[in-house]
C-alpha cells in the first residue's frame, strides 16, 4: 500500500495564499528576529480565525473557509519553526529521534515499543526529518499490524532490517512475508507466538462456560512467511523461530536459506518438525538451540550430528532437547567422539537418562564448560542413570587446564517451577578451580559447574534427586564437600540417605536450610551416639571431651544457616539443647537466621546465653505468625498474623498496598489474606517488606491482620 503523500515545510510554503498579509509573513520565514516574528504570526492567526467564525454565520462560503484554514496551517508551520529544537540541523534532530527510539526499545514494555512513532505527529518539520531518517524505520517489533508494516517498510530504504515479532491469530502473515522477502537486508529475525497472560491448563477440556478464545493469542503459522525468504541472507546474524501449542505440524520450507547465511551467529528453532538436513547451519554459529515439536521422530544419526559439530568451530553454547541420536554410539565402530574447542562454554541437554548418557559418549568438552542436564521423561528417566553419571565424569577432554573436576566442594538441593509442578534440582560446584578462570567459576560467587534437573515426582517410584545423587556419590568424590544447601522444603533432608551420605564427611563446614528441613538435621545431631557421652545439657556447656576414636556426626560443622523458617517456643529450647551436646572441638561457631518468623531479641539472647561461644547472625526483622486454630489473647491484639495455608508465613510487597487501600475506606476489622508462598533469596530480602508492614501496623493500631 502506497503511503499518502506528505508535504515538507518547503513544499507547504510554496503553495498559494489568500491574502497579502499571509504571503508577507511566509516570505519572511527564517529571516526576522524570532520574538517579533512569533508575535506577528500569532496576530495573523487570530485574525484569520475571527474571519472563519464570521463566515460560518453565512452560507455557501465553504470554499472560502477552507482557504483561510489552509492559511492558518501554513502560518502555524512558520510558527513551529521558531523553537530552538526546530532550528537544529536535520542530522542532529535525527540523532535525537534515534536516541528516543533506542531508549523506548530498551526500557519500555513490549506492547509499547512503537510509541516513539507519536513523536512524528508533533509538527510538519519533525515528521519530515523523521521520515527522511531511514534508520528509524528498520525495526519491526511486537505485534505490528499489517498496514503499519507495509507503511514503514519503504521508509527503511535499503538499510538492514531487524524483525522481533510476537505474533497472534490476527497477525498479517502476508505483510510479515513482505518483510522477510527482503532476505538480503535481514540482520535479526526473532519470531515467537504471543502468549496469553492466563493460559488454560494443559489437558483440560474446554467448557461451554469458558469465554471464547481470544484470536490475538491464537498461534499463527510462520511457514508461509518463511517460504518467502530468499536462498541467501548475507547479513543475518540472529534467527530464532518458536512455536507454542500449534495445532498443525510446522516444518522449515524446502531449500530454506539453501545458499547459506555466512554471518549467522545465533540460531534457535523451537517446536518444529525438524529435519536435520534442512537446518541452516553456518560455520560462524556461536549459539545453537534446537527443540523439535512434541512427538517428532526425526532424530539425527550420530555421524551426521558429529559432522555438523565439526563444521561449527566457533560454537560457544549448545542446547538440545529431545533431539539426541537414538542409536547407541557403540553401534558405530570407528566413529570417534567430537571434541569441542576452548571457546565452548555451555552445554544444555534435555532428554531421558539413557539418551543423554549415550550422547555424552560421542562428545568431549573443555573442563571450563558449564553443564546443564534436565531429565524430562517422567517414567523412564531413571533408565541408564548410573551410566549417564559415569559418562558425565568422563566428559572432560584432555587439556592443559590444571583442574581434575572430580571432587565436589559444594552442593545445593532445591526445587524449580511452581507449587503445581515442583521439579527437583541439584547444583554441583567442583573444587580446585584455577584462579585463571575468573569469578564466574569460583565457589562462593560463581555459577554452578553442573546443574541437574528432574521431572516432577508425581508417580510411584524412586525420588529423582536421591537416585541421581546416589550415582554421583559412587562416581565422584564427596570427601572435600564443604557446603551443603537445602532449599524449598527439599525432602532429601528427611531421608536416611542424607545421614548415610553426609554425616561422616570430614570437611563439611556449612549447612544451609531455606523453607524447612532443618529439624531433620537437629534430630540427627540429637541422636548422635558420639554426643551421648557429653556432659548434662540442661546447663550451658562448652562441650565435653570425647576419646580420640569417637567422632560425632558432621565433625567439621561450624555454621548452620536458617532462612524463611517459622519458629515455636519449644523449638528454640530444642536447638539450644542439641547444640550444647556437641563435644569440644566440634562446637558450632555461627547460627545465621534470616527472614524467619517468631524471632526477636529475647529469643536470640536466649540462644547466645544458652550456647556458649556461638555467634548468632540475625537480620533483626521481627515478624509474628499464628495459626488459625489457636485462640487469640488480649496480648495478641497488636500482633501481625500472616498465614499461607501451609503452616508458615509468606510476605509479598502487594500486602501494604492492599492494606493501605482498605484503610483509606475507613475499614477497621479483621481481614484474611491467603498469601501465595514467596521465597526470598538465601542472602536475605524480606527486611524491606517487614519494615513496611511494621510501619503500617503502627498506623492501624490494634487492628489484627490475618
C-alpha positions as CSV (number, residue, x, y, z in Angstrom):
1,X,0.0,0.0,0.0
2,X,1.4,3.3,-1.1
3,X,1.9,5.9,1.7
4,X,-0.2,9.1,1.5
5,X,2.0,11.9,0.1
6,X,3.4,14.3,2.7
7,X,4.4,17.9,2.0
8,X,7.6,19.0,3.6
9,X,7.9,22.5,5.1
10,X,9.4,24.0,1.9
11,X,6.7,22.3,-0.2
12,X,4.0,23.6,2.0
13,X,5.3,27.1,2.0
14,X,5.4,27.1,-1.8
15,X,1.6,26.8,-2.1
16,X,-0.7,29.8,-2.9
17,X,-2.2,32.0,-0.2
18,X,-5.4,34.0,0.0
19,X,-4.2,37.3,1.3
20,X,-1.1,39.6,1.0
21,X,-0.6,39.7,4.8
22,X,-0.2,35.9,5.0
23,X,2.1,35.9,2.0
24,X,4.3,38.6,3.5
25,X,4.7,36.6,6.7
26,X,5.5,33.4,4.8
27,X,8.1,35.2,2.7
28,X,9.8,36.3,5.9
29,X,10.2,32.7,7.1
30,X,13.6,32.2,8.7
31,X,14.8,35.9,8.3
32,X,13.3,38.2,11.1
33,X,14.0,38.2,14.8
34,X,12.2,35.3,16.5
35,X,10.2,37.2,19.2
36,X,8.9,39.8,16.7
37,X,8.1,37.2,14.1
38,X,6.2,35.0,16.6
39,X,4.1,37.9,17.6
40,X,3.1,38.8,14.0
41,X,2.3,35.1,13.3
42,X,0.1,34.8,16.4
43,X,-1.7,38.1,15.5
44,X,-2.4,37.0,11.9
45,X,-3.6,33.5,13.0
46,X,-6.1,35.2,15.4
47,X,-7.4,37.5,12.6
48,X,-7.9,34.5,10.3
49,X,-9.7,32.5,12.9
50,X,-12.0,35.5,13.5
51,X,-12.8,35.7,9.8
52,X,-13.7,32.0,9.8
53,X,-16.1,32.4,12.6
54,X,-17.7,35.3,10.8
55,X,-18.0,33.4,7.5
56,X,-19.6,30.4,9.2
57,X,-22.6,32.6,10.0
58,X,-23.2,33.0,6.3
59,X,-24.0,30.2,3.9
60,X,-22.3,28.9,0.7
61,X,-18.9,30.1,1.8
62,X,-17.3,26.7,2.5
63,X,-14.6,27.1,-0.2
64,X,-13.5,30.4,1.3
65,X,-13.4,28.9,4.8
66,X,-11.1,26.1,3.5
67,X,-8.8,28.7,2.0
68,X,-8.5,30.5,5.3
69,X,-7.9,27.2,7.2
70,X,-5.1,26.4,4.8
71,X,-3.5,29.8,5.5
72,X,-3.7,29.1,9.3
73,X,-2.0,25.8,8.9
74,X,0.8,27.4,6.9
75,X,1.2,30.1,9.5
76,X,1.4,27.6,12.2
77,X,4.1,25.8,10.3
78,X,6.0,29.0,10.3
79,X,5.2,29.5,14.0
80,X,6.6,26.0,14.8
81,X,9.9,26.9,13.2
82,X,10.7,29.4,16.0
83,X,11.6,27.0,18.9
84,X,15.3,26.2,19.3
85,X,14.8,22.5,18.7
86,X,13.2,23.1,15.3
87,X,16.2,25.2,14.3
88,X,18.6,22.3,14.8
89,X,20.2,20.8,11.7
90,X,18.2,17.8,10.5
91,X,21.2,15.5,11.2
92,X,21.1,16.5,14.9
93,X,17.3,16.1,15.2
94,X,17.6,12.7,13.5
95,X,20.1,11.6,16.2
96,X,17.7,12.8,18.9
97,X,14.9,10.7,17.4
98,X,17.3,7.7,17.2
99,X,18.2,8.0,20.9
100,X,14.5,8.2,21.7
101,X,13.9,5.0,19.6
102,X,16.8,3.2,21.4
103,X,15.5,4.2,24.8
104,X,12.0,3.0,24.1
105,X,13.3,-0.2,22.7
106,X,15.4,-0.9,25.8
107,X,13.2,0.3,28.6
108,X,9.5,0.1,27.5
109,X,7.2,-2.9,27.7
110,X,6.8,-5.0,24.5
111,X,3.4,-3.6,23.6
112,X,4.6,0.0,23.9
113,X,7.8,-0.2,22.0
114,X,6.3,1.5,18.9
115,X,5.0,4.5,20.9
116,X,8.0,6.6,19.8
117,X,6.2,7.0,16.5
118,X,3.9,9.6,18.2
119,X,6.9,12.0,18.1
120,X,6.5,12.2,14.4
121,X,3.0,13.6,14.8
122,X,4.2,16.8,16.6
123,X,4.7,19.1,13.7
124,X,5.5,19.1,10.0
125,X,9.2,19.7,10.5
126,X,9.6,16.8,12.9
127,X,7.7,14.5,10.7
128,X,9.7,15.5,7.6
129,X,13.0,14.8,9.4
130,X,11.8,11.5,10.9
131,X,10.6,10.2,7.5
132,X,13.9,11.2,6.0
133,X,15.8,9.2,8.6
134,X,15.7,5.6,7.3
135,X,17.4,4.2,10.4
136,X,14.2,4.9,12.4
137,X,12.2,2.5,10.2
138,X,14.3,-0.6,10.2
139,X,12.8,-2.4,13.2
140,X,9.6,-4.4,13.1
141,X,8.5,-5.4,16.6
142,X,5.9,-7.0,18.9
143,X,2.6,-7.3,17.0
144,X,2.6,-4.5,14.4
145,X,-0.5,-4.7,12.2
146,X,-0.1,-5.3,8.5
147,X,-0.9,-1.7,7.5
148,X,1.9,-0.3,9.7
149,X,4.3,-2.9,8.4
150,X,3.6,-2.0,4.8
151,X,3.8,1.7,5.6
152,X,7.2,1.7,7.3
153,X,9.0,-0.9,5.0
154,X,9.5,1.6,2.2
155,X,10.8,4.2,4.7
156,X,13.7,1.9,5.6
157,X,15.1,2.4,2.1
158,X,17.9,-0.2,1.7
159,X,19.2,-0.3,5.3
160,X,19.5,-3.7,7.2
161,X,16.2,-4.8,8.9
162,X,15.5,-6.3,12.3
163,X,12.3,-8.3,13.0
164,X,11.3,-9.2,16.6
165,X,7.6,-10.1,16.3
166,X,5.3,-11.7,18.8
167,X,2.5,-12.9,16.6
168,X,-1.0,-13.9,17.3
169,X,-4.0,-15.0,15.3
170,X,-4.6,-11.5,14.0
171,X,-1.1,-11.2,12.6
172,X,-0.9,-10.3,8.9
173,X,1.3,-13.1,7.7
174,X,1.4,-11.7,4.2
175,X,2.8,-8.4,5.5
176,X,5.4,-10.3,7.5
177,X,6.3,-12.2,4.4
178,X,6.9,-8.9,2.5
179,X,9.5,-8.0,5.2
180,X,11.1,-11.4,5.1
181,X,11.3,-11.4,1.3
182,X,13.9,-8.7,1.8
183,X,16.2,-11.5,2.8
184,X,19.5,-9.9,1.7
185,X,18.7,-7.0,4.1
186,X,17.7,-9.0,7.2
187,X,20.0,-8.8,10.2
188,X,17.9,-10.1,13.0
189,X,14.8,-12.3,12.8
190,X,13.0,-13.4,16.0
191,X,9.5,-14.8,15.6
192,X,7.6,-16.2,18.5
193,X,3.9,-16.6,19.5
194,X,2.1,-14.1,21.6
195,X,1.4,-15.8,24.9
196,X,-1.9,-15.4,26.7
197,X,-1.4,-13.9,30.2
198,X,-3.7,-16.6,31.7
199,X,-3.2,-19.7,29.5
200,X,-5.6,-22.6,30.0
201,X,-4.4,-25.6,32.0
202,X,-2.9,-28.3,29.8
203,X,-5.1,-31.4,29.3
204,X,-8.2,-29.6,30.5
205,X,-11.3,-30.0,28.3
206,X,-12.9,-26.7,27.3
207,X,-16.3,-26.0,28.9
208,X,-19.2,-24.1,27.3
209,X,-18.9,-21.7,30.2
210,X,-15.4,-20.7,29.2
211,X,-15.1,-17.4,27.3
212,X,-14.4,-17.6,23.6
213,X,-10.7,-17.9,22.7
214,X,-9.1,-14.6,22.1
215,X,-7.9,-14.5,18.5
216,X,-5.0,-12.3,19.5
217,X,-3.4,-15.3,21.2
218,X,-4.2,-18.0,18.6
219,X,-0.9,-19.5,17.4
220,X,-0.1,-18.4,13.8
221,X,1.8,-20.3,11.2
222,X,5.1,-18.8,10.1
223,X,5.6,-21.3,7.3
224,X,4.1,-19.0,4.5
225,X,6.2,-16.1,5.6
226,X,9.4,-18.2,5.9
227,X,8.7,-19.6,2.5
228,X,9.1,-16.1,1.0
229,X,12.7,-15.8,2.2
230,X,15.4,-15.9,-0.4
231,X,18.2,-18.5,-0.7
232,X,20.8,-16.3,0.9
233,X,21.0,-14.0,3.9
234,X,24.4,-12.4,3.9
235,X,23.7,-10.0,6.8
236,X,21.7,-12.3,9.0
237,X,23.3,-12.8,12.5
238,X,20.3,-14.0,14.5
239,X,17.5,-16.4,13.5
240,X,15.0,-17.5,16.1
241,X,11.6,-19.0,15.3
242,X,9.5,-20.6,18.1
243,X,6.0,-22.1,18.2
244,X,3.8,-22.9,21.2
245,X,1.0,-25.4,21.2
246,X,0.4,-25.1,17.4
247,X,-2.2,-27.4,16.1
248,X,-0.5,-28.2,12.8
249,X,2.9,-29.7,12.0
250,X,5.4,-26.9,11.2
251,X,8.4,-27.6,9.1
252,X,11.1,-25.4,7.6
253,X,10.5,-24.8,3.9
254,X,12.5,-26.9,1.5
255,X,15.7,-25.2,0.4
256,X,15.4,-22.8,3.3
257,X,18.4,-20.5,3.1
258,X,20.0,-23.1,0.8
259,X,22.8,-20.7,-0.2
260,X,23.6,-20.1,3.4
261,X,23.8,-17.3,6.0
262,X,27.6,-16.6,6.2
263,X,27.2,-14.2,9.2
264,X,24.7,-16.2,11.3
265,X,25.8,-16.4,14.9
266,X,22.7,-17.4,16.9
267,X,20.2,-20.0,15.7
268,X,17.1,-21.1,17.6
269,X,14.4,-23.3,16.2
270,X,11.7,-24.3,18.7
271,X,8.7,-26.7,18.2
272,X,9.4,-27.6,14.6
273,X,9.3,-30.9,12.9
274,X,13.0,-30.6,12.4
275,X,14.8,-32.3,9.5
276,X,18.5,-32.1,10.4
277,X,19.4,-31.6,6.7
278,X,17.2,-28.6,6.4
279,X,18.6,-26.6,9.3
280,X,20.7,-23.7,8.0
281,X,23.9,-24.4,10.0
282,X,26.7,-21.9,9.5
283,X,30.4,-22.1,10.4
284,X,30.0,-18.7,12.2
285,X,27.4,-20.1,14.7
286,X,28.1,-19.3,18.4
287,X,24.7,-20.4,19.8
288,X,22.7,-23.3,18.7
289,X,19.3,-24.0,20.3
290,X,17.2,-26.9,18.8
291,X,13.9,-28.2,20.2
292,X,11.7,-30.3,17.9
293,X,7.9,-30.4,18.4
294,X,6.5,-33.0,20.8
295,X,6.1,-36.3,19.1
296,X,8.7,-35.6,16.4
297,X,10.6,-38.8,15.5
298,X,13.1,-37.4,13.0
299,X,16.2,-38.0,15.2
300,X,19.5,-37.3,13.5
301,X,22.1,-40.1,13.3
302,X,25.3,-39.8,15.3
303,X,27.7,-39.5,12.3
304,X,25.6,-36.6,10.8
305,X,25.4,-34.8,14.1
306,X,29.1,-35.0,14.9
307,X,29.9,-34.0,11.3
308,X,27.8,-30.9,11.8
309,X,29.6,-30.1,15.1
310,X,33.0,-30.3,13.2
311,X,31.7,-27.6,10.9
312,X,31.0,-25.2,13.9
313,X,34.4,-24.2,15.1
314,X,33.1,-21.1,16.9
315,X,30.3,-22.7,18.8
316,X,30.0,-21.5,22.5
317,X,26.5,-22.6,23.6
318,X,24.6,-25.7,22.6
319,X,21.0,-26.5,23.7
320,X,19.4,-29.8,22.6
321,X,16.0,-31.1,23.8
322,X,14.6,-34.4,22.7
323,X,16.7,-34.4,19.5
324,X,19.6,-36.7,20.5
325,X,20.5,-39.7,18.5
326,X,18.5,-42.9,19.3
327,X,21.0,-45.5,18.2
328,X,23.8,-46.4,20.6
329,X,27.2,-44.7,20.0
330,X,28.8,-48.1,20.2
331,X,26.9,-49.3,17.2
332,X,29.1,-47.1,15.0
333,X,32.5,-48.8,15.1
334,X,35.4,-46.5,14.2
335,X,33.4,-43.3,15.0
336,X,35.4,-41.1,17.3
337,X,33.9,-38.6,19.8
338,X,33.9,-35.0,18.7
339,X,35.9,-32.6,20.9
340,X,34.7,-29.1,21.3
341,X,37.2,-26.2,21.3
342,X,38.3,-24.0,24.2
343,X,35.6,-21.4,23.3
344,X,32.8,-23.9,24.2
345,X,31.3,-22.7,27.5
346,X,27.7,-24.0,27.9
347,X,26.1,-27.4,27.2
348,X,22.4,-27.9,28.0
349,X,20.7,-31.3,27.3
350,X,17.1,-32.3,28.0
351,X,16.1,-35.9,27.4
352,X,15.9,-39.3,29.2
353,X,18.8,-40.6,31.2
354,X,19.7,-43.2,28.6
355,X,19.7,-40.8,25.7
356,X,21.8,-38.2,27.5
357,X,24.3,-40.8,28.7
358,X,24.5,-42.2,25.1
359,X,25.1,-38.7,23.6
360,X,27.8,-37.9,26.1
361,X,29.8,-40.8,24.7
362,X,30.0,-39.0,21.4
363,X,31.5,-35.7,22.6
364,X,34.1,-34.3,24.9
365,X,34.1,-30.7,26.2
366,X,36.6,-28.5,28.0
367,X,36.7,-28.6,31.8
368,X,35.6,-24.9,31.8
369,X,32.2,-25.9,30.2
370,X,29.1,-25.3,32.3
371,X,26.8,-28.4,32.1
372,X,23.0,-28.3,32.5
373,X,21.1,-31.5,32.3
374,X,17.3,-31.8,32.6
375,X,15.7,-35.3,32.6
376,X,12.2,-34.9,31.0
377,X,10.8,-38.4,30.8
378,X,8.5,-38.7,33.8
379,X,8.6,-42.6,34.0
380,X,11.7,-43.7,32.1
381,X,14.2,-41.1,33.1
382,X,16.0,-43.4,35.6
383,X,16.8,-46.0,32.9
384,X,20.6,-45.9,32.5
385,X,21.0,-43.1,35.0
386,X,24.2,-44.6,36.6
387,X,25.6,-45.0,33.1
388,X,24.8,-41.3,32.4
389,X,26.6,-40.2,35.6
390,X,29.7,-42.2,34.7
391,X,29.7,-40.5,31.2
392,X,29.4,-37.1,32.8
393,X,32.6,-37.9,34.8
394,X,34.4,-38.9,31.6
395,X,33.1,-36.0,29.6
396,X,36.1,-33.7,30.1
397,X,38.6,-33.7,27.4
398,X,42.4,-33.7,28.0
399,X,43.5,-30.1,28.2
400,X,46.3,-28.2,29.9
401,X,43.9,-26.8,32.5
402,X,45.0,-27.9,36.0
403,X,41.6,-29.0,37.2
404,X,40.7,-32.6,37.9
405,X,37.0,-31.8,38.3
406,X,36.3,-35.0,40.3
407,X,35.9,-33.8,43.9
408,X,32.7,-31.9,44.8
409,X,33.0,-29.0,47.2
410,X,29.5,-27.5,47.1
411,X,26.1,-29.0,46.6
412,X,22.7,-27.2,46.5
413,X,19.4,-29.1,46.5
414,X,16.3,-27.1,45.6
415,X,13.1,-27.1,43.6
416,X,12.2,-25.1,40.5
417,X,8.8,-24.4,39.0
418,X,5.6,-23.6,40.8
419,X,3.6,-25.4,43.5
420,X,1.8,-27.5,40.9
421,X,4.9,-28.5,39.1
422,X,7.8,-28.7,41.6
423,X,10.9,-30.1,39.9
424,X,13.9,-31.2,42.0
425,X,17.2,-29.7,41.0
426,X,20.8,-30.3,42.1
427,X,23.7,-27.8,41.6
428,X,27.3,-29.0,41.9
429,X,30.4,-27.0,42.2
430,X,33.8,-28.7,41.9
431,X,36.8,-27.9,44.0
432,X,40.3,-26.9,42.9
433,X,39.1,-24.2,40.5
434,X,42.1,-22.5,38.8
435,X,42.1,-18.7,39.5
436,X,42.7,-18.1,35.8
437,X,39.1,-19.0,35.1
438,X,37.7,-15.9,36.7
439,X,35.0,-15.2,39.2
440,X,32.2,-17.0,37.4
441,X,33.8,-20.3,38.2
442,X,34.6,-19.6,41.8
443,X,32.8,-21.5,44.6
444,X,31.4,-18.5,46.6
445,X,30.1,-16.3,43.9
446,X,30.2,-18.2,40.6
447,X,27.7,-20.3,38.7
448,X,27.2,-24.0,39.4
449,X,29.5,-26.1,37.3
450,X,26.9,-28.8,36.9
451,X,23.2,-28.4,37.1
452,X,20.8,-31.4,37.0
453,X,17.0,-31.2,37.0
454,X,14.4,-33.9,37.2
455,X,10.7,-34.3,36.3
456,X,8.0,-33.6,38.8
457,X,7.7,-36.5,41.2
458,X,4.0,-37.5,40.7
459,X,4.3,-41.2,40.4
460,X,5.2,-44.2,42.5
461,X,8.9,-44.6,42.1
462,X,12.3,-43.5,43.4
463,X,12.9,-39.9,44.5
464,X,14.7,-38.4,41.5
465,X,17.3,-36.3,43.4
466,X,18.1,-39.2,45.8
467,X,18.5,-41.7,42.9
468,X,20.8,-39.5,40.9
469,X,22.8,-38.3,44.0
470,X,23.4,-41.9,44.9
471,X,25.0,-42.5,41.5
472,X,27.0,-39.2,41.8
473,X,28.2,-40.5,45.2
474,X,29.5,-43.6,43.5
475,X,31.4,-41.9,40.7
476,X,32.6,-38.6,42.2
477,X,34.4,-37.8,45.4
478,X,32.4,-36.1,48.2
479,X,35.2,-36.2,50.7
480,X,36.1,-32.5,50.2
481,X,32.5,-31.3,50.3
482,X,32.4,-28.1,52.4
483,X,29.0,-26.5,51.9
484,X,25.5,-28.1,51.6
485,X,22.4,-26.1,50.8
486,X,18.8,-27.3,51.1
487,X,16.1,-25.1,49.6
488,X,12.3,-25.1,49.3
489,X,11.4,-28.0,51.6
490,X,13.7,-30.5,50.0
491,X,12.7,-34.0,51.1
492,X,16.2,-35.4,51.0
493,X,17.0,-33.9,54.4
494,X,14.3,-36.2,55.8
495,X,15.6,-39.4,54.2
496,X,18.1,-41.8,55.8
497,X,20.2,-41.3,52.7
498,X,21.0,-37.8,54.0
499,X,22.6,-39.2,57.1
500,X,24.4,-42.0,55.4
501,X,25.9,-39.7,52.7
502,X,26.8,-36.6,54.5
503,X,27.0,-37.2,58.3
504,X,30.6,-38.6,58.1
505,X,32.1,-36.1,55.7
506,X,35.3,-34.7,57.3
507,X,35.2,-31.2,55.7
508,X,31.5,-30.2,55.6
509,X,31.6,-26.9,57.4
510,X,28.3,-25.2,56.4
511,X,24.7,-26.5,56.0
512,X,22.0,-24.1,54.9
513,X,18.2,-24.6,55.0
514,X,15.6,-22.5,53.3
515,X,11.9,-23.1,53.9
516,X,12.1,-26.2,56.0
517,X,14.2,-29.3,56.6
518,X,16.4,-28.1,59.4
519,X,14.7,-30.1,62.1
520,X,15.8,-33.3,60.4
521,X,19.4,-32.2,60.9
522,X,18.8,-31.4,64.5
523,X,17.2,-34.8,65.0
524,X,20.3,-36.5,63.7
525,X,22.5,-34.4,65.9
526,X,20.3,-35.0,68.9
527,X,20.5,-38.8,68.4
528,X,24.2,-38.9,67.7
529,X,25.7,-41.7,69.8
530,X,29.0,-39.8,70.0
531,X,27.3,-37.0,71.8
532,X,25.6,-39.2,74.5
533,X,28.9,-39.1,76.5
534,X,28.9,-35.3,76.7
535,X,28.0,-33.5,79.9
536,X,24.5,-32.8,81.1
537,X,22.9,-30.3,78.6
538,X,20.4,-28.7,81.0
539,X,23.0,-26.1,81.7
540,X,25.2,-24.1,79.3
541,X,28.3,-26.1,78.5
542,X,31.4,-25.6,76.5
543,X,31.3,-29.2,75.4
544,X,32.7,-32.5,76.7
545,X,35.9,-34.1,75.6
546,X,35.5,-37.3,73.7
547,X,38.0,-40.1,73.2
548,X,40.1,-39.7,70.1
549,X,38.4,-42.7,68.5
550,X,34.9,-41.3,68.8
551,X,33.9,-38.9,66.1
552,X,30.4,-37.2,66.1
553,X,28.2,-36.7,63.1
554,X,29.2,-33.8,60.9
555,X,32.5,-33.4,62.7
556,X,33.6,-30.2,60.8
557,X,30.2,-28.5,61.0
558,X,30.8,-24.9,62.1
559,X,27.9,-22.8,60.5
560,X,24.2,-23.5,60.2
561,X,22.1,-21.1,58.1
562,X,18.3,-21.0,58.5
563,X,16.2,-18.9,56.1
564,X,12.4,-18.4,55.9
565,X,11.5,-20.6,58.8
566,X,8.7,-20.3,61.4
567,X,9.7,-21.0,65.0
568,X,7.8,-22.0,68.0
569,X,8.9,-21.6,71.6
570,X,9.8,-25.2,72.2
571,X,11.9,-25.3,69.0
572,X,14.3,-22.7,70.4
573,X,14.8,-24.8,73.5
574,X,15.4,-27.9,71.4
575,X,18.0,-26.0,69.3
576,X,19.9,-24.9,72.5
577,X,19.8,-28.5,73.9
578,X,21.1,-30.1,70.7
579,X,23.9,-27.6,70.1
580,X,25.1,-28.0,73.7
581,X,25.5,-31.7,73.1
582,X,28.2,-31.1,70.6
583,X,31.6,-32.1,72.1
584,X,34.6,-29.9,72.4
585,X,36.4,-29.4,69.1
586,X,33.2,-29.9,67.2
587,X,31.1,-27.0,68.5
588,X,29.0,-24.8,66.3
589,X,30.5,-21.3,65.8
590,X,27.8,-19.5,64.0
591,X,24.0,-19.7,63.6
592,X,22.7,-17.5,60.8
593,X,18.9,-16.8,60.9
594,X,17.3,-14.5,58.2
595,X,13.7,-13.9,57.1
596,X,12.5,-16.0,60.0
597,X,9.2,-15.7,61.9
598,X,8.6,-15.6,65.7
599,X,12.2,-14.5,66.4
600,X,13.0,-11.4,68.4
601,X,15.8,-10.1,70.6
602,X,14.9,-12.2,73.7
603,X,15.0,-15.4,71.7
604,X,18.3,-14.5,70.1
605,X,19.7,-13.6,73.5
606,X,18.5,-16.9,74.9
607,X,20.3,-18.8,72.2
608,X,23.6,-16.8,72.8
609,X,23.4,-17.3,76.5
610,X,22.4,-21.0,76.3
611,X,25.1,-22.0,73.8
612,X,28.4,-20.5,75.0
613,X,30.8,-19.4,72.2
614,X,28.2,-19.2,69.5
615,X,27.6,-16.2,67.3
616,X,24.1,-15.6,66.1
617,X,23.8,-13.6,62.8
618,X,20.2,-12.3,62.8
619,X,18.7,-9.8,60.4
620,X,16.8,-8.2,63.3
621,X,13.4,-8.4,61.5
622,X,10.6,-9.2,63.8
623,X,7.5,-10.9,62.3
624,X,5.0,-12.8,64.3
625,X,2.8,-15.6,63.0
626,X,-0.1,-17.6,64.5
627,X,-2.2,-20.5,63.2
628,X,-5.9,-20.0,62.9
629,X,-6.9,-22.8,65.2
630,X,-5.0,-21.2,68.1
631,X,-7.1,-18.9,70.3
632,X,-6.0,-15.3,70.4
633,X,-5.4,-13.4,73.6
634,X,-5.6,-9.8,74.7
635,X,-1.8,-9.5,74.4
636,X,-2.1,-10.6,70.8
637,X,-4.2,-7.6,69.8
638,X,-1.3,-5.7,68.3
639,X,0.4,-8.6,66.6
640,X,0.6,-9.3,62.9
641,X,-0.6,-12.7,61.7
642,X,0.2,-13.9,58.2
643,X,-0.8,-17.4,57.1
644,X,-0.2,-19.0,53.7
645,X,-2.1,-22.3,54.1
646,X,1.0,-24.4,54.6
647,X,1.6,-23.6,58.3
648,X,4.2,-20.9,57.6
649,X,4.2,-17.2,56.8
650,X,4.8,-15.6,53.4
651,X,5.2,-11.9,52.7
652,X,4.7,-10.1,49.4
653,X,5.1,-6.4,48.6
654,X,1.5,-6.2,47.5
655,X,0.2,-6.6,51.1
656,X,0.9,-3.0,52.2
657,X,-0.8,-1.7,49.0
658,X,-3.9,-3.7,49.8
659,X,-4.0,-2.7,53.4
660,X,-3.5,1.0,52.6
661,X,-6.4,0.8,50.2
662,X,-8.6,-0.8,52.8
663,X,-7.6,1.7,55.4
664,X,-8.5,4.6,53.1
665,X,-12.1,3.3,53.1
666,X,-12.3,3.6,56.9
667,X,-12.5,-0.1,57.5
668,X,-11.3,-1.3,60.9
669,X,-12.0,-5.0,61.2
670,X,-10.2,-8.4,60.9
671,X,-9.0,-9.3,57.4
672,X,-7.9,-12.6,56.0
673,X,-5.2,-12.7,53.3
674,X,-4.5,-16.0,51.6
675,X,-0.9,-15.3,50.5
676,X,0.9,-17.2,47.9
677,X,4.3,-18.5,49.0
678,X,7.2,-16.4,48.1
679,X,10.8,-17.4,48.7
680,X,13.4,-14.7,49.4
681,X,17.0,-15.2,48.5
682,X,19.4,-17.0,50.7
683,X,21.2,-13.8,51.5
684,X,18.0,-12.1,52.8
685,X,15.4,-10.0,51.2
686,X,12.3,-9.7,53.4
687,X,13.6,-6.9,55.6
688,X,12.1,-4.1,53.4
689,X,8.7,-5.8,53.3
690,X,8.7,-6.4,57.0
691,X,9.7,-2.8,57.7
692,X,6.8,-1.6,55.6
693,X,4.4,-3.9,57.5
694,X,5.6,-2.7,60.8
695,X,5.1,1.0,59.8
696,X,1.6,0.1,58.6
697,X,0.9,-1.7,61.9
698,X,1.7,1.5,63.8
699,X,-0.9,3.3,61.7
700,X,-3.6,0.6,62.2
701,X,-3.2,0.4,65.9
702,X,-5.0,-2.6,67.4
703,X,-6.3,-3.9,64.1
704,X,-5.4,-7.6,63.7
705,X,-4.3,-8.6,60.2
706,X,-4.5,-12.3,59.4
